[in-house]
Amino acid sequence: MTLKFATASPSQHEAINRLMLSAFTPYVQKLRDGSTAGPYPWLEAAISGGDVYVGLDETEIVGIVITSRRGNELVIDQLGVDPTRQGAGIGSWLLKQIEQTARRDQAKALSLQTAEMMSDLLRLYRQHGFLETRRDFPAHGDDKHLRVHMKKLL
């Protein structure tokens, strides 16, 4: 498997949306019984704004990273891997690629948050040098699960 990391293009919108629905629904179901991921009405604008990156195996999108800037930090808003490809190291590869992107863009840190109950994700982020900065409940109020905020200085 030879992977390529690229900024998403508008023509990839539907494929990215499908990947997000399949990758994030199990996460959302753990947070809110019976819920599914999506919809993502903001996705098209994020792609147009250059905030969405894809991991490609040939032409197949196998992972995505959605980012935003907050001061001198690049925030990883969402990171997802095609469920049929999970466990193959693609998530780790995506984290390495987005770190290179952040360094190239002269960000001073990468930051993210995930639910406290997602121990596998917490382990992954810690393995890549992210440190916990705080825990709190999400501002959106859609669920009552603590979020772990993490940062990696670059």
DOKOL-13503 format. One record per residue (C-alpha): x, y, z; residue number from 1; chain. Coordinates in steps of 0.05 Angstrom, whole numbers, m for minus. Example, Ala and Ser with C-alpha at 12.3 -4.5 7.8 and 13.67 -1.06 7.14 Angstrom:
<px->246	py->m90	pz->156	resi->1	chain->A>
<px->273	py->m21	pz->143	resi->2	chain->A>
This chain:
<px->0	py->0	pz->0	resi->1	chain->A>
<px->29	py->67	pz->m22	resi->2	chain->A>
<px->m7	py->125	pz->9	resi->3	chain->A>
<px->m9	py->197	pz->m14	resi->4	chain->A>
<px->m30	py->257	pz->28	resi->5	chain->A>
<px->m64	py->315	pz->m7	resi->6	chain->A>
<px->m110	py->374	pz->3	resi->7	chain->A>
<px->m180	py->352	pz->m14	resi->8	chain->A>
<px->m213	py->376	pz->m77	resi->9	chain->A>
<px->m286	py->394	pz->m88	resi->10	chain->A>
<px->m294	py->333	pz->m132	resi->11	chain->A>
<px->m280	py->289	pz->m71	resi->12	chain->A>
<px->m336	py->318	pz->m29	resi->13	chain->A>
<px->m384	py->258	pz->m35	resi->14	chain->A>
<px->m330	py->206	pz->m22	resi->15	chain->A>
<px->m305	py->245	pz->39	resi->16	chain->A>
<px->m377	py->251	pz->65	resi->17	chain->A>
<px->m387	py->176	pz->58	resi->18	chain->A>
<px->m322	py->161	pz->94	resi->19	chain->A>
<px->m341	py->208	pz->150	resi->20	chain->A>
<px->m409	py->176	pz->159	resi->21	chain->A>
<px->m380	py->106	pz->162	resi->22	chain->A>
<px->m320	py->124	pz->205	resi->23	chain->A>
<px->m354	py->169	pz->255	resi->24	chain->A>
<px->m421	py->133	pz->266	resi->25	chain->A>
<px->m392	py->82	pz->315	resi->26	chain->A>
<px->m361	py->140	pz->355	resi->27	chain->A>
<px->m426	py->179	pz->355	resi->28	chain->A>
<px->m466	py->118	pz->375	resi->29	chain->A>
<px->m421	py->109	pz->436	resi->30	chain->A>
<px->m434	py->181	pz->456	resi->31	chain->A>
<px->m508	py->183	pz->440	resi->32	chain->A>
<px->m547	py->118	pz->438	resi->33	chain->A>
<px->m576	py->104	pz->369	resi->34	chain->A>
<px->m549	py->167	pz->336	resi->35	chain->A>
<px->m512	py->167	pz->271	resi->36	chain->A>
<px->m458	py->214	pz->247	resi->37	chain->A>
<px->m473	py->274	pz->203	resi->38	chain->A>
<px->m500	py->310	pz->167	resi->39	chain->A>
<px->m441	py->354	pz->150	resi->40	chain->A>
<px->m469	py->417	pz->117	resi->41	chain->A>
<px->m403	py->454	pz->130	resi->42	chain->A>
<px->m360	py->403	pz->93	resi->43	chain->A>
<px->m363	py->435	pz->24	resi->44	chain->A>
<px->m339	py->502	pz->52	resi->45	chain->A>
<px->m283	py->467	pz->91	resi->46	chain->A>
<px->m259	py->432	pz->28	resi->47	chain->A>
<px->m261	py->498	pz->m11	resi->48	chain->A>
<px->m223	py->532	pz->45	resi->49	chain->A>
<px->m166	py->482	pz->42	resi->50	chain->A>
<px->m180	py->454	pz->112	resi->51	chain->A>
<px->m192	py->382	pz->91	resi->52	chain->A>
<px->m138	py->332	pz->75	resi->53	chain->A>
<px->m144	py->262	pz->47	resi->54	chain->A>
<px->m102	py->200	pz->51	resi->55	chain->A>
<px->m105	py->164	pz->m16	resi->56	chain->A>
<px->m88	py->93	pz->m34	resi->57	chain->A>
<px->m83	py->102	pz->m109	resi->58	chain->A>
<px->m148	py->140	pz->m121	resi->59	chain->A>
<px->m187	py->112	pz->m61	resi->60	chain->A>
<px->m196	py->158	pz->m1	resi->61	chain->A>
<px->m177	py->116	pz->59	resi->62	chain->A>
<px->m172	py->172	pz->111	resi->63	chain->A>
<px->m187	py->245	pz->124	resi->64	chain->A>
<px->m163	py->301	pz->169	resi->65	chain->A>
<px->m205	py->363	pz->178	resi->66	chain->A>
<px->m169	py->423	pz->209	resi->67	chain->A>
<px->m177	py->494	pz->230	resi->68	chain->A>
<px->m130	py->549	pz->253	resi->69	chain->A>
<px->m133	py->578	pz->323	resi->70	chain->A>
<px->m79	py->630	pz->330	resi->71	chain->A>
<px->m12	py->595	pz->321	resi->72	chain->A>
<px->m43	py->525	pz->329	resi->73	chain->A>
<px->m69	py->477	pz->277	resi->74	chain->A>
<px->m130	py->443	pz->306	resi->75	chain->A>
<px->m147	py->373	pz->285	resi->76	chain->A>
<px->m223	py->378	pz->285	resi->77	chain->A>
<px->m234	py->308	pz->257	resi->78	chain->A>
<px->m190	py->250	pz->237	resi->79	chain->A>
<px->m223	py->189	pz->206	resi->80	chain->A>
<px->m202	py->124	pz->173	resi->81	chain->A>
<px->m245	py->81	pz->128	resi->82	chain->A>
<px->m271	py->26	pz->175	resi->83	chain->A>
<px->m248	py->m28	pz->127	resi->84	chain->A>
<px->m177	py->m1	pz->133	resi->85	chain->A>
<px->m174	py->12	pz->208	resi->86	chain->A>
<px->m118	py->m23	pz->245	resi->87	chain->A>
<px->m70	py->m17	pz->186	resi->88	chain->A>
<px->m32	py->44	pz->212	resi->89	chain->A>
<px->m68	py->95	pz->170	resi->90	chain->A>
<px->m88	py->137	pz->230	resi->91	chain->A>
<px->m16	py->142	pz->253	resi->92	chain->A>
<px->6	py->158	pz->182	resi->93	chain->A>
<px->m47	py->214	pz->178	resi->94	chain->A>
<px->m22	py->244	pz->244	resi->95	chain->A>
<px->50	py->245	pz->217	resi->96	chain->A>
<px->27	py->278	pz->153	resi->97	chain->A>
<px->m14	py->332	pz->187	resi->98	chain->A>
<px->44	py->346	pz->233	resi->99	chain->A>
<px->89	py->357	pz->173	resi->100	chain->A>
<px->36	py->403	pz->144	resi->101	chain->A>
<px->31	py->442	pz->209	resi->102	chain->A>
<px->107	py->450	pz->212	resi->103	chain->A>
<px->109	py->473	pz->140	resi->104	chain->A>
<px->55	py->525	pz->155	resi->105	chain->A>
<px->95	py->547	pz->216	resi->106	chain->A>
<px->43	py->527	pz->268	resi->107	chain->A>
<px->71	py->524	pz->338	resi->108	chain->A>
<px->26	py->467	pz->361	resi->109	chain->A>
<px->m25	py->415	pz->341	resi->110	chain->A>
<px->m86	py->408	pz->384	resi->111	chain->A>
<px->m147	py->363	pz->386	resi->112	chain->A>
<px->m201	py->334	pz->431	resi->113	chain->A>
<px->m235	py->267	pz->437	resi->114	chain->A>
<px->m284	py->234	pz->484	resi->115	chain->A>
<px->m254	py->208	pz->549	resi->116	chain->A>
<px->m287	py->141	pz->536	resi->117	chain->A>
<px->m247	py->130	pz->471	resi->118	chain->A>
<px->m186	py->99	pz->504	resi->119	chain->A>
<px->m159	py->72	pz->438	resi->120	chain->A>
<px->m158	py->143	pz->409	resi->121	chain->A>
<px->m126	py->171	pz->472	resi->122	chain->A>
<px->m72	py->118	pz->467	resi->123	chain->A>
<px->m60	py->134	pz->393	resi->124	chain->A>
<px->m53	py->208	pz->406	resi->125	chain->A>
<px->m7	py->197	pz->466	resi->126	chain->A>
<px->37	py->152	pz->423	resi->127	chain->A>
<px->45	py->210	pz->376	resi->128	chain->A>
<px->67	py->259	pz->430	resi->129	chain->A>
<px->2	py->293	pz->447	resi->130	chain->A>
<px->m5	py->312	pz->520	resi->131	chain->A>
<px->m70	py->323	pz->558	resi->132	chain->A>
<px->m84	py->396	pz->574	resi->133	chain->A>
<px->m153	py->391	pz->606	resi->134	chain->A>
<px->m219	py->354	pz->610	resi->135	chain->A>
<px->m287	py->384	pz->606	resi->136	chain->A>
<px->m357	py->373	pz->579	resi->137	chain->A>
<px->m372	py->394	pz->507	resi->138	chain->A>
<px->m401	py->463	pz->497	resi->139	chain->A>
<px->m453	py->437	pz->448	resi->140	chain->A>
<px->m489	py->398	pz->503	resi->141	chain->A>
<px->m510	py->341	pz->457	resi->142	chain->A>
<px->m481	py->290	pz->504	resi->143	chain->A>
<px->m453	py->286	pz->575	resi->144	chain->A>
<px->m386	py->253	pz->561	resi->145	chain->A>
<px->m322	py->287	pz->582	resi->146	chain->A>
<px->m275	py->310	pz->528	resi->147	chain->A>
<px->m200	py->304	pz->534	resi->148	chain->A>
<px->m164	py->363	pz->503	resi->149	chain->A>
<px->m93	py->348	pz->479	resi->150	chain->A>
<px->m36	py->387	pz->449	resi->151	chain->A>
<px->31	py->373	pz->417	resi->152	chain->A>
<px->82	py->429	pz->414	resi->153	chain->A>
<px->120	py->433	pz->348	resi->154	chain->A>
